[in-house]
Amino acid sequence: MARSSSKIVFLLSRISPEEAVAVHEVDPWDLVETVREGLLALDSDLTIRFANRSFCDIFAVVPEDAVGRKLYELGNGQWDVPELRTALETIISGGKSIEAFEVDRFFPSIGPRAMVLNARKVYRLGNKIQQILLAIEDVTERVTLEREHAIAGERIGMLLQELTHRVKNSLQIIAAMVSIEARSHKSGEGKAALERVSHRISALGQLYSKLSKANTVEAVDAATYLDELCRDLIASVHKEDGTSIVLKTDIESELLPTDRAITIGLMVNELVTNAVKYAFPGDTKGTVLVTLKRAPGELRLTVADNGQGVDPRRADSGLGGRLVEGFAQQLGGQLKRESGNTGTMVCLTLPWREASYDLRA
């Protein structure tokens, strides 16, 4: 223990001379007995030569039953761990020390225990005896808490996924009911208003569908979410009106937090719906382009068409435009509109910072 004593004196070398004298008078073994971790001193054949109080208390061992026995014979063989035994024998033969060796064992008297072991060879200059100092940290409580937290996290995740699924189904039902009501109106502003409401609800439903498929409630991939949303909008118009409108998308794969994805999805729904409904009257053919690009510190969403431009007298009285402006303000972004006889372009620039999410598809 001379080597350990030297270390203790070195670490406390900055204390006063009077305190230093007091430290020299302390028996190093008394210091070992105050350590919370279990400590064993082993001979080269792994015979236990010393077991501190913490080890005996933690593992319900009487010192007399431990000292003089081989480590792997202790108890009912709980310490007979082949990997540990090999590692300790390697240390004696000149190998490296053991760092953070994890062991799980069941002890009849105290139950299951999770332990972290550290070991190194010590050498006594006087009699040239080589021994191993083995430190055992009982981490059972910590490991148990970590497992409980993991189980709780999985449970919460399952509940959130179930909630997401229920919300998605509810929104789909509501959208279908509104759509049925819209079809009961032959024409007019009432029919158009109900159709727009149905599309807005469907946009939300698609978001929750993506969240459910991605097994997350934190974020959704913009490329899959917005592309599918736009194509469904175009498809619904083709089915109802027989128009011939081409959709083009150039959307980067960017993770959108759920709260922002909802707003961006509703904005895209409004802009694409307006373009389809008003930019191409009658059987006019045209193209709607939706892009989402990442720039340093920014995210830029653009919806453009090559139609006839915005008619300020259109039937919806600019409600969609006001919604888009409100969404842009909610997102803290800047909105830019350009419209003429060659088409309309709406560009939203958002301040953006990349975030890390776990999307397990």
N, C-alpha and C positions, 0 to 999 in steps of 0.2 A: 504493500500500500504506500511505499515511499514515493512512488511516482505520482500518485494522486495527491498526496500531501504537498508535494512541490507545486503542483498545479494550483491548489487552493491558496497557498501562500503567494504565488505569483499574481493570481487574480485579485488578491486583497492587498497588494503591495503598496497601494496608495493611501492606505489608512494610517492613522497616527501610530507612533512607536508603541504607545501603551496598548492600543488595540491589537497591534501585530503580535505583541507578547502573548496576549490572550488567545489569539488564533493558534499560535504554536502549541499552546497547552491543550487544544481541543483534539481529542482522539479522532482520526479520520473515519474510523468505523462508526462513530456516533453520527457523523455527517451522512454516511451511507444509510444509516437507519432512518434518517429523516426524509429520504427521497420517496416520493409517492409511487414511482414505478417499482415493480418487482426486480430485484437484482440477484443474480446467481454467479458465484465464482466456480468455474469448472476446471478440473485437471485435464491433461491432454487426452485421457481416456474417457472424458465426459463424466467423471465422478464429481458430484456436487461437494464442494468444500465449504461453501458459505451460502446462506439464503437470508436475505434481509427481512425485516419485519413486514414490509409491504407485500412481498411475495407470499409469505405465510398467511397473511390476513386475506389477501385477494383470493387465493386458491385453497383456503381452509386446510393448510398443511402445518403439521407440527414440526418445528425445526429438527428434532431428533429423528423424525421419519424421513427427512430429506437429506441431511448431511451424511455423506458416506455412501450414498446410492448413486447409480448411474442415472443420468437425466432421463433416458428413455425407459427406465424401470419405475419411474416415479408414478405413484397412484396406481391406476389400473391400465397403464399404457397410453394415457392421453398425450403424453409428451413424446411418444414414439412416432415422430414424423420423419419419414425417410429423407425428404428434401432438406429438412432442418439438420438432421444428423449428418448428412453428407456435407452441408455447408460448414458446419462447425468443425468437422474433421479436416476440411480444406483449409480453414483458418490456421489450425495447428501446424499443418504442413507448409505454411508460408503463404496461404492465399489471402485475398482481400477480406476486409471486415464485412459483416452483414448489415445492410441498411434497409430498414422498413420492410422486413420480412413478415408478411401477413399470414396469420394462422387462425382457423376456426376450429374449435374443439368443444366437445360436450363433457362436462365434469359431473359425475353423479351427485356430488354434494352441493354444487352451486349452479348447475345448469349449463347452458351454452355460453361460450365466451369467445369474443373476437379479440385478437391480440396482434400487436405490432412489435416485432422483435428486432433488436439491434445487438450486435456482438462484435468484439474485437479482442485480439490477443494482447495480454499484458505479460511483462517479463520482469522478474525480480533479479536485480543485479547480484545480491548477496549469495543466494543459493542457486541461481541460474534456472529457476523453475518457470516453466511456461504455463500460463493459465488463460482461460477465456472468461471475460466478463460479459455476461448475458443480461441485457435489460429487457424487461417485458412490460409493455404498456397495455393496460386493459382498456380497449376502446369499444366495449360492448354497448354501452349506453349511446355513444355517438353513432355507431353503425345502426343500432335499432332506430334511433330518431331519423337518420337518413333514409332508411327503408320505409319508415312510416310516412315521411314526407313524400317519398317517391310514389307510394301507393295512393296517398291522398291526391297528389298531383294528377296521377292517371285517372282517378275517380272524377276529379273536377273536369278534366279534359273530356271524359266520356259524357258527363252531364251537359257540358257546353256543346258538344257535338250533337247530342240529342235535341237540345234546345234549338240549335241552328237548323236541324232537319225539320223540326216542327214549324219553325218560322217560315222556312222555305215552302213547305206544303201549304201553310195558311195563306201565304202571299199568292201562290199559284191558284188556290181556290178563289180568293178575292178577285184576282185578275180575270179569271174565267167568268165569274159572275158579272163583272163590269162589262166584259166583252159581249156576253149574251144580252145584257141590257142595251148595249150600243147597237147590236144587230136588230133589235126590236124597233129602232128608229130608222125610218127609211132614208132620211137626209136631214140637213140642217145643222145648226150650231150645237144642238144637244148631242147628236150622234158624234160629231167631231170631238167634242169635249170629253165624252165618255171614252172614246178611242184613245185619246191622249192620256187619260187617267189609267186606263188599262196598260198602256205601254210603260208608264212610270212604275206601276206596281210590278210588272214583269221584270223591269230592270233590277229592282230590289231582289226579286225572287231568284234571278240568275246569280246575283252576288252570293246569296246564301247557299245556292247550289254549289258554287265553286268552293266556298269555304268548307262545305261538308265533304266534297270529294278530296280536297287537299288535306283533310284531317287537321284543320287548324281554325281558330277564330281570330287570329291576330292580323293576318294579311292575306292578300290574294294576288296572283300574278296578273299584271295588267294585260299582257299579251293575249292570254287565253280568255280572260273575262271580257275585256272591251271588244275584242274581235268577234267573239260569239254574240255579244249583245248587239253589235252593229248588223251582223248578218241576219239575226232573227228579226230585227226591225225591217230590213230590206225585204226579207222573205214574206213578212206579214203584209207589206204593201203590195208586193207582186200578187199575192193570193187574193187580196181584196179588190185591187184596182186594175190589175193586168198591166201595170206599167213596166217599162224596161229600163231599170236603173242599175248601173254597175257600181259595186262597192269595192273600193281599194283601201287597204289598211297597211300601215307601216308603224307597228306598235312595238316598242322595245319591251323586253322582258324585265319589268321593274316591279318590285314588291310594293304594293299599296296597302298601308294600314287600313283596317276595315272601315274606320270612320271616314277616312278620306276617299276610300274606294266607293262608298255609298254616294257621296256627293259628286265625285267625278263621273260615276256611272249615270246618275240622273242628268248631269250636264250633257254628257254625250248623247243620252236618249233625246233630250230636248233639241239639241243641235242637228242630229241626224234626222229626227222626225220633221223638223222645220224644213230642212233641205229637201227631203223626199216629198213633203206635202205641197210646198210652195215654190220650189225652184224649177220644177218641171211640170207645168200645167198640161192637162190633156194627156196625150200619148207621147209627149216629148221624151226623148232619150237623153241620158246624161250620166255623169259620174259623181259619186260622193267619195271624197278622200278623207280618211281619219288617220292622223299620225300622233305618236307620242314619243318624244325625243328627250334624252337626258343631256343636260349641259352642266358645266361646273356650277354647282349650287342651285341649279334650276331644273324644272321639269316643264316641258312645253307641249301642250295639247292643242292640236289644230284640227278643225273640221272645215272642209272647203268643198264647194261644188262648182260646176261650170254651167249653172242654170241662168235664169233671167234676172237674178238679183232680188233684193228684198222689196216687197210691196207694202208700204206703210198702211194700206187700207185692208190688209188681209183679215180673214174672219176671226182669228184668235185674239185680235186687238193687242198683239204684242205680249201676251201672257208668258209665252215661252221665253221671250227675250228677257223679261223681268226676272223670271226664275233663274236664268243663266247668270244674270248680273248678281243676283242674291247668292248663288252658289259660289261665284268667283270671290265675292266679298267674304263669305264664310271660310274659304280656303286661304284667304290672305293673298290672293293672286291678282295679277293685272290682266284685264280683258281688252283685246283689240279687235275691232270689226272693220272689215273692208267689203263693200258691195257695189256692184255695177252691172252693166249689161253682159259682162262676161262671167259673172258668178259672184259668189259670196264666200268670204273666209273669216272665220272666227278663231282667234288664237288666245289661249290662256297660258300665262307664264306664272309658275308657282315657285316660291322658294322651296328648295328640296335638300334634304340630308338623308343619305342612305342609312338604312337600319338593317339589323340582322334578325331574321326570323327563321324558325324551324318549320319548313314546309315539307311534310313527309307524305308524298303522293302515294 
